[in-house]
Amino acid sequence: MARKTVIDQVLDVEGFLCPIPTIITSKVMQNMEKGKTLKIITKDITTKKSIPALCVNKGYKLLNVKEKDGFLYFIILK
């Protein structure tokens, strides 16, 4: 049985375009405690590459990426 991921914070950046969603995500993640999770909601298609790249560069773990009804959802573990 799969465990449900606990979301510690939600970041809705659906009204912003590149590079703003990734910049805001980076700043929010910097201020989060290690072991906490962030869910990002966006419509910016460029985040499909920039958010995973941010995770690799900063050492965060990308737990989930989902695309539904024109939205992208990312869950990141710090």
N, C-alpha and C positions, 0 to 999 in steps of 0.2 A: 504494500500500500504506500503510495507516494505521500510525502509530508507536504503540507501547505506552507508556503513561504510567508512569514510574517513581514508585513510592510511597515517600516518605521516612519516613513515620510513619503508624501506624494508631491511631485513637482509637475504642475500643468503649464507647459510652455507652447500650447497649441497655436497661439496667435503670433508666434515669432518665427522668423526665417534665419537660415544660416548666416553667421555662425552663432547667433545669440543662444539657441537652445543648448548647445554644447558648452558655451562659456558659463551660462547660468548653472548647468549641471555640475561643472567642474568646481565652481565656487561653493555650491551647496554640499557637495561631497567632501570638500576640504574641511568644512565645519561640522561634519558628522563624526560620531565616535566609531572607532573600528568595531566591526561586527554588526553594524546597523545596515538596513536596506533602504534603498530609494527607488520608488516607482516613478518613471518619467512618462508623461503623456505629451505627444507632439503630432503635428501633421507634416512636419518638414522632412521630406524624403531623404535629404542629405545626411540626416542623423543615422541612417542605416549603416553608414561607414564611419561617421565622426564619433558617435557614442562608443562603439566597440574599440575604436582606436584610442579614445580617451582612457578606457578601461585598461588596455594593454600598457599605455604609457605611464599610468599612475598606479598600476598594480591592483586595480579593483577587479572583482569577479562579476562578469556579466552572467546573471542567472537565467534570464529569459528575455526573448524578443518576440513580440506578437504584433501582427498587422491585422486590423479589423476595421471595416467601414471607413477607410481613409485615415485612420489613426495608427500611430506606432506606439507601442508600449514596451518600455525597457524596465527590467528590474536589475539593480546593481547592488552588490554587497561590497562594503568597504572593508 
